[in-house]
Amino acid sequence: MRIVRLQTSDGVVTAAQTSHGFQRILGDPASPLAVDPAAAELGHVVEGEVLAPVVPGKIVAIGLNYLDHIREASMDVPQSPLIFTKFPSSVIGTGSAIRFDPSEIRRVDWEVELAVVIGRSTRSVPAAAALESVFGYTVANDVSAREAQFADGQWVRGKSLDTFCPLGPAIVTADEIPDPQRLALGTRVNGESVQDSSTKEMVFGVAELISYCSRFFTLEPGDLILTGTPWGCGEFMTPQRSLRDGDVVETWIEGIGEIVNPVLAPAA
Ligand code: ZN
């Protein structure tokens, strides 16, 4: 099942994306995580603006987790997952603008990532059982202000600007993605392909990441794990590339969909 959140004239509605359009999920669950994809009944077709499909409690992000990205960045393969965070206030949906002030920030980069939506409270889970904690998957763009990221000694400021976490368009429930390590994913900027890889390039797969995180902190329903980005970031191109006012960024993952975000960064 593909679950979306829509802003309608009746307020925010949880709906399923079907071949008939967006159909309201009966029982009117308050949250996409309240939907049982095996038992959900669908009501009438509704229209509205597609919002980010989940409002995360926390965003756990993983750095340097694709072998092709580690090669382009000339870094060593981490011995264990490299964890950082993005503030939940950075989340936007598809269609919304990535905004920044070019007098403050210039090196703004794209990072397509498979985002794991946690479905149940998880602490100290072995990797062999970890995928049972997954509610579903969505597409994330881990937008990054590189000069802030590399100036601070840690990455929170450069990763947490308002609008720097586009998510969506839907949560695809875990039953439809039995193997999250076989998905093509990529990014286009103004129609040009800049990232094109596969989740099989991950150093630590989804199950290992959930297991590792859960050794140190509890993962709660609605938390997200952003699982890292493949090769093709603008920062590591020659010459370097950055997002500019008027650009359009599309990030996509096979079987989930794509999110499209214009860049709004006019000079003062
Ligand atoms: Zn990232």
Boltz pocket constraint, residues with backbone or C-beta under 6 A from the ligand:
constraints:
  - pocket:
      binder: B
      contacts: [[A, 61], [A, 62], [A, 63], [A, 111], [A, 113], [A, 142], [A, 226], [A, 228], [A, 229]]
      max_distance: 6.0
